[in-house]
Amino acid sequence: MRMFGRDIDVAHHAARLRARVRAAFFAAAERELALRFFAAVRAWRDSAFFDAAECGSRFSAFSVARERVGEGFSPACFNALFALRRVRSVA
């Protein structure tokens, strides 16, 4: 078989054709995945736009600090402080 002025056997031509079809198929699949990914990113940004900021506001700093004081002092913390004071007094 002659194609573009060169002799090409049929098996080689069929293999090249299959490779092109396979490449087009995978390109379409990757394009679809990319579109889904960017759509998910856009949806995430839209929903995150109205969420609260990571750092708290100055207006709520006092109430947040008051809530965190209770979280930091647990019975385990008092036991650790007692043990530290006892070791320091012995040393």
Rosetta blueprint (number, residue, H / E / L):
1 M L
2 R E
3 M E
4 F L
5 G L
6 R E
7 D E
8 I L
9 D L
10 V H
11 A H
12 H H
13 H H
14 A H
15 A H
16 R H
17 L H
18 R H
19 A H
20 R H
21 V H
22 R H
23 A H
24 A H
25 F H
26 F H
27 A H
28 A H
29 A H
30 E H
31 R H
32 E H
33 L H
34 A H
35 L H
36 R H
37 F H
38 F H
39 A H
40 A H
41 V H
42 R H
43 A H
44 W H
45 R H
46 D H
47 S H
48 A H
49 F L
50 F L
51 D L
52 A L
53 A L
54 E L
55 C L
56 G L
57 S L
58 R L
59 F L
60 S L
61 A H
62 F H
63 S H
64 V H
65 A H
66 R H
67 E H
68 R H
69 V H
70 G H
71 E H
72 G H
73 F L
74 S L
75 P H
76 A H
77 C H
78 F H
79 N H
80 A H
81 L H
82 F H
83 A H
84 L H
85 R H
86 R H
87 V H
88 R H
89 S H
90 V H
91 A L
